[in-house]
Amino acid sequence: MSKVGIILVSHSKQLAQGIADLIAEVAKDIDLTYVGGTPEGKIGTSFDQVQEIVDSNPCHTLLAFFDLGSARMNLEMVADFSDKDIRIQQVPVVEGAYIASALLQAGADLDTILAQLNELTINK
């Protein structure tokens, strides 16, 4: 298993599950934890749920992917309180998480993965 894990935060339970299902097709051996929606099953994100997926991922270095602004905000707040090295990626969530996962599965190192993700960066 890789020393780098993937975390995914979405406003939608179905979107998060769909991306996780897609990744599972190409990267069965990586550590992926994800959350979608609120604890009540609604659209949104929750600091506590993001904290939970960070804590439950066994890796110290985590590449974090998100769909919308408040998901990023919750990731940033969790990162501020975590001892883990959380690298929040500002890339398209599906493409970014998929590419990073596939590269981890193939044994790529973190620098190689970050270089690939850098090409996808959303500047806004």
DSSP file with accessible surface (Angstrom, degrees, kcal/mol):
  #  RESIDUE AA STRUCTURE BP1 BP2  ACC     N-H-->O    O-->H-N    N-H-->O    O-->H-N    TCO  KAPPA ALPHA  PHI   PSI    X-CA   Y-CA   Z-CA
    1    1 A M              0   0  173      0, 0.0    29,-0.1     0, 0.0     2,-0.1   0.000 360.0 360.0 360.0 151.6    0.0    0.0    0.0
    2    2 A S        -     0   0   34     27,-0.4    29,-0.1     2,-0.2   103,-0.0  -0.353 360.0-135.5 -76.6 153.9    1.0    3.5   -0.7
    3    3 A K  S    S+     0   0  183     56,-0.1    58,-1.0    -2,-0.1    57,-0.5   0.492  90.8  74.9 -84.5  -4.8    2.1    6.0    2.0
    4    4 A V  E     -a   61   0A  15     55,-0.1    27,-0.5    56,-0.1     2,-0.2  -0.928  68.1-167.1-110.0 131.8   -0.1    8.6    0.4
    5    5 A G  E     -a   62   0A   0     56,-2.8    58,-2.9    -2,-0.5     2,-0.4  -0.681  14.3-127.3-112.5 171.2   -3.8    8.4    0.8
    6    6 A I  E     -ab  63  32A   0     25,-3.0    27,-2.2    -2,-0.2     2,-0.4  -0.948  17.5-171.9-118.8 134.5   -6.8   10.1   -0.9
    7    7 A I  E     -ab  64  33A   0     56,-2.6    58,-2.4    -2,-0.4     2,-0.4  -0.978   5.2-165.9-123.8 145.7   -9.6   12.0    0.7
    8    8 A L  E     -ab  65  34A   0     25,-1.6    27,-1.9    -2,-0.4     2,-0.5  -0.996   4.6-171.6-133.8 128.4  -12.7   13.2   -1.1
    9    9 A V  E     +ab  66  35A   1     56,-2.5    58,-1.2    -2,-0.4     2,-0.3  -0.987  13.6 167.6-125.2 123.5  -15.3   15.7    0.1
   10   10 A S  E     - b   0  36A   1     25,-2.2    27,-1.7    -2,-0.5    34,-0.1  -0.928  42.4-131.9-130.8 156.3  -18.5   16.3   -1.8
   11   11 A H  S    S+     0   0   23     -2,-0.3    33,-1.8    25,-0.2     2,-0.5   0.620  95.3  63.5 -75.5 -14.2  -21.7   18.1   -1.1
   12   12 A S     >  -     0   0   25     31,-0.2     4,-2.5    25,-0.2     5,-0.2  -0.958  67.0-153.1-122.0 128.1  -23.5   15.1   -2.5
   13   13 A K  H  > S+     0   0  143     -2,-0.5     4,-2.5    23,-0.3     5,-0.2   0.911 101.9  49.8 -59.8 -43.1  -23.5   11.5   -1.1
   14   14 A Q  H  > S+     0   0  140      2,-0.2     4,-2.5     1,-0.2    -1,-0.2   0.887 110.1  49.6 -67.1 -39.2  -24.2   10.1   -4.6
   15   15 A L  H  > S+     0   0   69      2,-0.2     4,-2.5     1,-0.2     5,-0.2   0.945 112.5  47.2 -65.1 -46.8  -21.4   12.1   -6.2
   16   16 A A  H  X S+     0   0    1     -4,-2.5     4,-2.4     1,-0.2    -2,-0.2   0.930 114.1  47.5 -60.2 -44.2  -18.9   11.0   -3.6
   17   17 A Q  H  X S+     0   0   72     -4,-2.5     4,-2.7    -5,-0.2    -1,-0.2   0.909 110.9  52.1 -64.7 -40.6  -19.9    7.4   -3.9
   18   18 A G  H  X S+     0   0   36     -4,-2.5     4,-2.3     2,-0.2    -1,-0.2   0.909 110.7  46.5 -62.8 -43.2  -19.8    7.6   -7.7
   19   19 A I  H  X S+     0   0    6     -4,-2.5     4,-2.7     2,-0.2     5,-0.2   0.927 112.6  50.5 -65.5 -42.0  -16.3    9.0   -7.7
   20   20 A A  H  X S+     0   0    7     -4,-2.4     4,-2.3    -5,-0.2    -2,-0.2   0.909 110.4  50.0 -61.8 -40.7  -15.2    6.3   -5.2
   21   21 A D  H  X S+     0   0   87     -4,-2.7     4,-0.8     2,-0.2    -1,-0.2   0.909 110.8  49.4 -63.2 -42.8  -16.7    3.6   -7.3
   22   22 A L  H >X S+     0   0   79     -4,-2.3     3,-0.9     1,-0.2     4,-0.5   0.937 111.8  48.1 -61.7 -46.0  -14.9    4.9  -10.4
   23   23 A I  H >X S+     0   0    2     -4,-2.7     4,-2.3     1,-0.2     3,-1.7   0.887 102.3  63.4 -63.4 -38.4  -11.6    5.0   -8.6
   24   24 A A  H 3< S+     0   0   39     -4,-2.3    -1,-0.2     1,-0.3    -2,-0.2   0.781  94.2  63.3 -60.0 -23.8  -12.1    1.5   -7.2
   25   25 A E  H << S+     0   0  146     -3,-0.9    -1,-0.3    -4,-0.8    -2,-0.2   0.774 119.7  20.7 -70.4 -26.9  -12.0    0.3  -10.8
   26   26 A V  H << S+     0   0   50     -3,-1.7    -2,-0.2    -4,-0.5    -1,-0.2   0.543 130.4  38.3-118.0 -12.2   -8.4    1.4  -11.3
   27   27 A A    ><  +     0   0    4     -4,-2.3     3,-0.9    -5,-0.1    -2,-0.1  -0.476  55.0 153.1-144.6  69.3   -6.9    1.7   -7.8
   28   28 A K  T 3  S+     0   0  145      1,-0.2    -1,-0.1    -4,-0.2    -4,-0.1   0.717  73.8  54.3 -72.9 -19.6   -8.1   -1.0   -5.5
   29   29 A D  T 3  S+     0   0   97      2,-0.1   -27,-0.4    -5,-0.0    -1,-0.2   0.422  84.7  97.6-100.4   1.5   -5.0   -0.9   -3.2
   30   30 A I  S <  S-     0   0   17     -3,-0.9     2,-0.9   -29,-0.1   -25,-0.1  -0.506  79.8-110.3 -88.0 160.3   -4.9    2.8   -2.3
   31   31 A D        +     0   0   29    -27,-0.5   -25,-3.0    -2,-0.2     2,-0.5  -0.809  45.9 171.4 -91.3 107.8   -6.3    4.2    0.9
   32   32 A L  E     +b    6   0A  41     -2,-0.9     2,-0.4   -27,-0.2   -25,-0.2  -0.979   9.7 175.7-121.0 124.5   -9.4    6.3    0.0
   33   33 A T  E     +b    7   0A  24    -27,-2.2   -25,-1.6    -2,-0.5     2,-0.3  -0.976  12.4 170.8-124.8 145.3  -11.8    7.8    2.4
   34   34 A Y  E     -b    8   0A  77     -2,-0.4     2,-0.3   -27,-0.2   -25,-0.2  -0.972  19.2-164.5-150.5 162.0  -14.7   10.0    1.4
   35   35 A V  E     -b    9   0A  18    -27,-1.9   -25,-2.2    -2,-0.3     2,-0.4  -0.989   4.3-172.3-148.4 146.8  -17.8   11.7    2.5
   36   36 A G  E     -b   10   0A  14     -2,-0.3   -23,-0.3   -27,-0.2   -25,-0.2  -0.994  52.0  -4.3-142.0 133.7  -20.7   13.3    0.7
   37   37 A G  S    S-     0   0    3    -27,-1.7     9,-0.3     7,-0.6     6,-0.2  -0.131  88.6 -55.9  82.6-178.5  -23.6   15.3    2.1
   38   38 A T    >   -     0   0   24      4,-2.4     3,-2.3   -27,-0.2    -2,-0.1  -0.482  51.5-100.9 -93.6 168.8  -24.5   16.3    5.7
   39   39 A P  T 3  S+     0   0   83      0, 0.0    -1,-0.1     0, 0.0     7,-0.0   0.795 124.6  57.4 -59.7 -25.1  -25.1   13.9    8.6
   40   40 A E  T 3  S-     0   0  142      2,-0.0     3,-0.1     3,-0.0    -3,-0.0   0.411 122.2-107.2 -85.3   0.8  -28.8   14.5    8.0
   41   41 A G  S <  S+     0   0   68     -3,-2.3     2,-0.1     1,-0.3   -28,-0.1   0.634  78.9 126.4  84.5  14.6  -28.5   13.2    4.4
   42   42 A K  S    S-     0   0  148      1,-0.1    -4,-2.4   -30,-0.1     2,-0.3  -0.466  71.6 -80.6 -97.9 174.0  -28.9   16.6    2.8
   43   43 A I  S    S+     0   0  125     -6,-0.2     2,-0.3    -2,-0.1   -31,-0.2  -0.566  89.2  65.2 -72.9 131.8  -26.7   18.5    0.3
   44   44 A G  S    S-     0   0   12    -33,-1.8    -7,-0.6    -2,-0.3     2,-0.3  -0.911  73.4 -90.9 147.7-173.2  -23.7   20.1    2.1
   45   45 A T        -     0   0   26     -2,-0.3     2,-0.4    -9,-0.1    -7,-0.1  -0.915  22.0-149.5-134.3 164.3  -20.6   19.4    4.1
   46   46 A S     >  -     0   0   21     -2,-0.3     4,-2.3    -9,-0.3     5,-0.2  -0.995  15.2-144.8-140.6 127.3  -19.7   19.0    7.7
   47   47 A F  H  > S+     0   0   58     -2,-0.4     4,-2.9     1,-0.2     5,-0.2   0.917 104.7  52.6 -52.1 -48.2  -16.5   19.7    9.6
   48   48 A D  H  > S+     0   0  121      1,-0.2     4,-2.0     2,-0.2    -1,-0.2   0.890 109.4  47.9 -61.4 -39.1  -17.0   16.7   11.8
   49   49 A Q  H  > S+     0   0   42      2,-0.2     4,-2.0     1,-0.2    -1,-0.2   0.888 111.6  49.8 -70.0 -37.5  -17.5   14.3    8.9
   50   50 A V  H  X S+     0   0    0     -4,-2.3     4,-2.1     2,-0.2    -2,-0.2   0.932 110.0  51.6 -65.4 -42.7  -14.4   15.7    7.1
   51   51 A Q  H  X S+     0   0   39     -4,-2.9     4,-2.8     1,-0.2    -2,-0.2   0.915 107.9  53.9 -57.8 -41.0  -12.4   15.2   10.4
   52   52 A E  H  X S+     0   0  135     -4,-2.0     4,-2.3     1,-0.2    -1,-0.2   0.914 108.4  46.5 -63.4 -43.1  -13.7   11.6   10.5
   53   53 A I  H  X S+     0   0   11     -4,-2.0     4,-0.9     2,-0.2    -1,-0.2   0.846 113.4  50.0 -72.5 -30.0  -12.5   10.7    7.0
   54   54 A V  H >< S+     0   0    0     -4,-2.1     3,-0.6     2,-0.2    -2,-0.2   0.950 113.7  45.1 -66.6 -49.2   -9.1   12.3    7.7
   55   55 A D  H 3< S+     0   0   99     -4,-2.8    -2,-0.2     1,-0.2    -1,-0.2   0.851 112.4  51.5 -63.7 -34.3   -8.7   10.4   11.0
   56   56 A S  H 3< S+     0   0   72     -4,-2.3    -1,-0.2    -5,-0.2    -2,-0.2   0.658  87.3  92.2 -82.3 -14.0   -9.9    7.1    9.5
   57   57 A N  S << S-     0   0    1     -4,-0.9   -52,-0.1    -3,-0.6   -24,-0.0  -0.694  70.9-148.0 -79.3 125.2   -7.4    7.2    6.6
   58   58 A P        +     0   0   98      0, 0.0     2,-0.2     0, 0.0    -1,-0.1   0.621  67.1  95.8 -73.0  -9.6   -4.3    5.4    7.7
   59   59 A C        -     0   0    8      1,-0.1   -55,-0.1   -53,-0.1    -2,-0.1  -0.510  62.9-150.8 -84.2 149.5   -1.9    7.5    5.7
   60   60 A H  S    S+     0   0  108    -57,-0.5    25,-2.2    -2,-0.2     2,-0.5   0.849  87.4  56.3 -83.1 -38.0    0.0   10.5    7.1
   61   61 A T  E    S-ac   4  85A  27    -58,-1.0   -56,-2.8    23,-0.2     2,-0.4  -0.859  73.9-174.8 -98.3 126.6    0.1   12.3    3.7
   62   62 A L  E     -ac   5  86A   0     23,-3.0    25,-3.5    -2,-0.5     2,-0.6  -0.982  22.9-148.9-126.9 130.4   -3.3   12.9    2.1
   63   63 A L  E     -ac   6  87A   0    -58,-2.9   -56,-2.6    -2,-0.4     2,-0.5  -0.874  27.4-154.5 -91.7 122.2   -4.2   14.3   -1.2
   64   64 A A  E     -ac   7  88A   0     23,-2.6    25,-2.9    -2,-0.6     2,-0.4  -0.872  13.3-173.4-109.0 133.5   -7.6   16.0   -0.7
   65   65 A F  E     +a    8   0A   0    -58,-2.4   -56,-2.5    -2,-0.5     2,-0.3  -0.939   6.1 178.6-124.5 144.9  -10.1   16.6   -3.4
   66   66 A F  E     -a    9   0A  24     23,-0.5   -56,-0.2    -2,-0.4    27,-0.2  -0.942  26.9-145.0-143.1 162.2  -13.4   18.6   -3.1
   67   67 A D  S    S+     0   0   35    -58,-1.2     2,-0.3    -2,-0.3    26,-0.1   0.850  76.1   9.4 -99.6 -39.4  -16.3   19.7   -5.3
   68   68 A L  S >> S-     0   0  101    -59,-0.2     4,-1.6     1,-0.0     3,-1.0  -0.883  84.0 -84.9-141.5 172.3  -17.3   23.2   -4.1
   69   69 A G  H 3> S+     0   0   54     -2,-0.3     4,-2.5     1,-0.3     5,-0.1   0.781 118.4  48.9 -51.8 -47.5  -16.2   26.0   -1.8
   70   70 A S  H 3> S+     0   0   45      1,-0.2     4,-2.4     2,-0.2    -1,-0.3   0.826 107.8  57.1 -71.7 -23.5  -17.5   25.0    1.6
   71   71 A A  H <> S+     0   0    0     -3,-1.0     4,-2.2     2,-0.2    -1,-0.2   0.928 109.5  45.9 -65.7 -42.0  -16.0   21.5    1.1
   72   72 A R  H  X S+     0   0   78     -4,-1.6     4,-2.9     2,-0.2    -2,-0.2   0.921 110.2  54.0 -64.2 -43.5  -12.7   23.2    0.7
   73   73 A M  H  X S+     0   0   91     -4,-2.5     4,-2.4     1,-0.2    -2,-0.2   0.931 109.9  46.8 -57.8 -44.8  -13.3   25.4    3.7
   74   74 A N  H  X S+     0   0   12     -4,-2.4     4,-2.6     1,-0.2    -1,-0.2   0.899 111.6  51.6 -66.4 -38.2  -14.0   22.4    5.9
   75   75 A L  H  X S+     0   0    1     -4,-2.2     4,-2.7     2,-0.2    -2,-0.2   0.924 110.1  49.4 -61.4 -43.6  -10.9   20.7    4.5
   76   76 A E  H  X S+     0   0   76     -4,-2.9     4,-1.8     2,-0.2    -2,-0.2   0.912 111.7  48.2 -63.1 -41.9   -8.8   23.7    5.3
   77   77 A M  H  X S+     0   0   72     -4,-2.4     4,-0.9     2,-0.2    -2,-0.2   0.926 112.9  47.6 -65.2 -43.5  -10.2   23.9    8.9
   78   78 A V  H >X S+     0   0    0     -4,-2.6     3,-1.0     1,-0.2     4,-0.9   0.926 109.4  54.4 -62.5 -42.1   -9.6   20.2    9.5
   79   79 A A  H >< S+     0   0   28     -4,-2.7     3,-0.7     1,-0.3    -1,-0.2   0.873 102.2  58.4 -59.6 -36.3   -6.0   20.6    8.1
   80   80 A D  H 3< S+     0   0  133     -4,-1.8    -1,-0.3     1,-0.2    -2,-0.2   0.797 113.8  37.7 -63.3 -28.0   -5.4   23.3   10.6
   81   81 A F  H << S+     0   0  156     -3,-1.0     2,-0.3    -4,-0.9    -1,-0.2   0.451 102.0  91.6-102.4  -3.2   -6.2   20.9   13.4
   82   82 A S    <<  -     0   0   21     -4,-0.9     4,-0.1    -3,-0.7   -31,-0.0  -0.680  62.0-149.9 -99.8 149.1   -4.6   17.8   12.0
   83   83 A D  S    S+     0   0  154     -2,-0.3     2,-0.1     2,-0.1    -1,-0.1   0.517  74.5  99.3 -84.7  -8.4   -1.1   16.4   12.5
   84   84 A K  S    S-     0   0   42      1,-0.1     2,-1.1   -23,-0.0   -23,-0.2  -0.424  84.9-114.0 -79.1 156.4   -1.4   14.9    9.0
   85   85 A D  E     -c   61   0A  54    -25,-2.2   -23,-3.0    -2,-0.1     2,-0.6  -0.783  39.8-173.5 -90.3  95.5    0.0   16.4    5.9
   86   86 A I  E     -c   62   0A  22     -2,-1.1     2,-0.8   -25,-0.2   -23,-0.2  -0.853   9.4-165.4-100.7 117.0   -3.1   17.3    4.0
   87   87 A R  E     -c   63   0A  80    -25,-3.5   -23,-2.6    -2,-0.6     2,-0.4  -0.853  10.1-153.5-106.3  98.9   -2.5   18.6    0.5
   88   88 A I  E     -c   64   0A  43     -2,-0.8     2,-0.5   -25,-0.2   -23,-0.2  -0.601  10.1-149.3 -77.6 126.7   -5.7   20.2   -0.8
   89   89 A Q        -     0   0   25    -25,-2.9     2,-1.1    -2,-0.4   -23,-0.5  -0.835  10.9-154.7-102.8 129.2   -5.9   20.1   -4.6
   90   90 A Q        +     0   0   50     -2,-0.5    32,-3.1   -25,-0.1   -25,-0.1  -0.643  58.2 111.0-100.7  72.3   -7.7   22.8   -6.6
   91   91 A V  S    S-     0   0    8     -2,-1.1   -25,-0.3    30,-0.2    30,-0.1  -0.877  84.2 -66.8-134.8 165.4   -8.4   20.6   -9.6
   92   92 A P     >  -     0   0   42      0, 0.0     4,-3.0     0, 0.0     5,-0.4  -0.402  51.8-133.3 -56.6 129.3  -11.6   19.2  -11.1
   93   93 A V  H  > S+     0   0   22      1,-0.2     4,-2.1   -27,-0.2     5,-0.3   0.887  97.0  42.0 -61.3 -45.8  -12.7   16.7   -8.5
   94   94 A V  H  > S+     0   0   53      2,-0.2     4,-2.3     1,-0.2     5,-0.2   0.978 120.8  40.3 -67.3 -53.8  -13.4   13.7  -10.7
   95   95 A E  H  > S+     0   0  102      1,-0.2     4,-2.7     2,-0.2     5,-0.3   0.916 118.3  47.7 -62.2 -44.7  -10.3   14.0  -13.0
   96   96 A G  H  X S+     0   0    0     -4,-3.0     4,-2.6     2,-0.2     5,-0.2   0.946 114.5  43.6 -63.8 -50.3   -8.0   15.0  -10.2
   97   97 A A  H  X S+     0   0    0     -4,-2.1     4,-2.3    -5,-0.4    -1,-0.2   0.900 116.1  49.3 -63.7 -38.8   -9.0   12.2   -7.7
   98   98 A Y  H  X S+     0   0   83     -4,-2.3     4,-2.8    -5,-0.3     5,-0.2   0.946 113.0  45.3 -65.7 -49.1   -9.0    9.6  -10.5
   99   99 A I  H  X S+     0   0   49     -4,-2.7     4,-2.6    -5,-0.2     5,-0.2   0.937 114.6  48.0 -61.7 -47.7   -5.5   10.6  -11.9
  100  100 A A  H  X S+     0   0    0     -4,-2.6     4,-2.4    -5,-0.3    -1,-0.2   0.927 114.0  47.3 -60.4 -43.1   -4.0   10.7   -8.4
  101  101 A S  H  X S+     0   0    0     -4,-2.3     4,-2.6    -5,-0.2    -2,-0.2   0.923 112.2  48.6 -65.2 -45.0   -5.4    7.4   -7.5
  102  102 A A  H  X S+     0   0   32     -4,-2.8     4,-1.9     1,-0.2    -1,-0.2   0.909 112.8  48.5 -63.0 -41.5   -4.4    5.7  -10.7
  103  103 A L  H  <>S+     0   0   43     -4,-2.6     5,-2.7    -5,-0.2     4,-0.4   0.898 111.0  50.2 -66.5 -40.0   -0.8    7.1  -10.3
  104  104 A L  H ><5S+     0   0   10     -4,-2.4     3,-1.4    -5,-0.2    -2,-0.2   0.932 109.8  51.1 -60.9 -44.9   -0.6    5.9   -6.7
  105  105 A Q  H 3<5S+     0   0   65     -4,-2.6    -2,-0.2     1,-0.3    -1,-0.2   0.876 108.2  52.5 -59.6 -36.5   -1.8    2.5   -7.7
  106  106 A A  T 3<5S-     0   0   85     -4,-1.9    -1,-0.3    -5,-0.2    -2,-0.2   0.511 122.3-107.1 -79.1  -6.0    0.9    2.4  -10.4
  107  107 A G  T < 5 +     0   0   63     -3,-1.4    -3,-0.2    -4,-0.4    -2,-0.1   0.606  60.6 161.3  93.2  13.2    3.5    3.3   -7.8
  108  108 A A      < -     0   0   29     -5,-2.7    -1,-0.2    -6,-0.2     2,-0.1  -0.327  38.6-116.6 -66.1 149.5    4.2    6.9   -8.8
  109  109 A D     >  -     0   0   93      1,-0.1     4,-2.1     4,-0.0     3,-0.2  -0.380  27.0-103.9 -83.7 166.6    5.9    9.1   -6.2
  110  110 A L  H  > S+     0   0   33      1,-0.2     4,-3.0     2,-0.2     5,-0.2   0.882 118.5  54.4 -60.0 -42.1    4.3   12.1   -4.7
  111  111 A D  H  > S+     0   0  124      1,-0.2     4,-2.1     2,-0.2    -1,-0.2   0.902 108.8  49.0 -61.3 -40.5    6.3   14.6   -6.7
  112  112 A T  H  > S+     0   0   63     -3,-0.2     4,-2.0     2,-0.2    -1,-0.2   0.924 112.7  47.6 -63.9 -43.4    5.2   13.0  -10.0
  113  113 A I  H  X S+     0   0    0     -4,-2.1     4,-2.6     1,-0.2     5,-0.2   0.939 111.2  50.1 -64.7 -45.5    1.6   13.0   -8.9
  114  114 A L  H  X S+     0   0   38     -4,-3.0     4,-2.4     1,-0.2    -1,-0.2   0.877 108.5  53.6 -62.8 -35.5    1.7   16.6   -7.8
  115  115 A A  H  X S+     0   0   53     -4,-2.1     4,-1.0    -5,-0.2    -1,-0.2   0.920 110.4  47.0 -64.8 -40.7    3.2   17.6  -11.2
  116  116 A Q  H >< S+     0   0   83     -4,-2.0     3,-0.5     1,-0.2     4,-0.3   0.917 113.5  47.9 -66.0 -42.1    0.4   15.8  -13.0
  117  117 A L  H >< S+     0   0    0     -4,-2.6     3,-2.0     1,-0.2     4,-0.4   0.859 101.1  65.6 -67.9 -34.3   -2.2   17.5  -10.8
  118  118 A N  H >< S+     0   0  115     -4,-2.4     3,-1.2     1,-0.3    -1,-0.2   0.849  94.1  60.2 -56.9 -33.8   -0.6   20.9  -11.3
  119  119 A E  T << S+     0   0  151     -4,-1.0    -1,-0.3    -3,-0.5    -2,-0.2   0.696 106.0  48.2 -66.7 -18.9   -1.5   20.7  -15.0
  120  120 A L  T <  S+     0   0   53     -3,-2.0    -1,-0.2    -4,-0.3    -2,-0.2   0.407  80.7 140.1 -98.9  -0.9   -5.2   20.5  -14.0
  121  121 A T    <   -     0   0   49     -3,-1.2     2,-0.6    -4,-0.4   -30,-0.2  -0.134  47.4-138.9 -54.1 134.2   -5.1   23.4  -11.5
  122  122 A I        -     0   0   64    -32,-3.1     2,-0.8     2,-0.0    -1,-0.1  -0.862  15.3-159.6 -92.8 117.7   -8.2   25.6  -11.6
  123  123 A N              0   0  145     -2,-0.6   -32,-0.0     0, 0.0    -2,-0.0  -0.873 360.0 360.0-103.1 105.9   -7.1   29.3  -11.2
  124  124 A K              0   0  213     -2,-0.8    -2,-0.0     0, 0.0     0, 0.0  -0.950 360.0 360.0-150.1 360.0  -10.0   31.5  -10.0
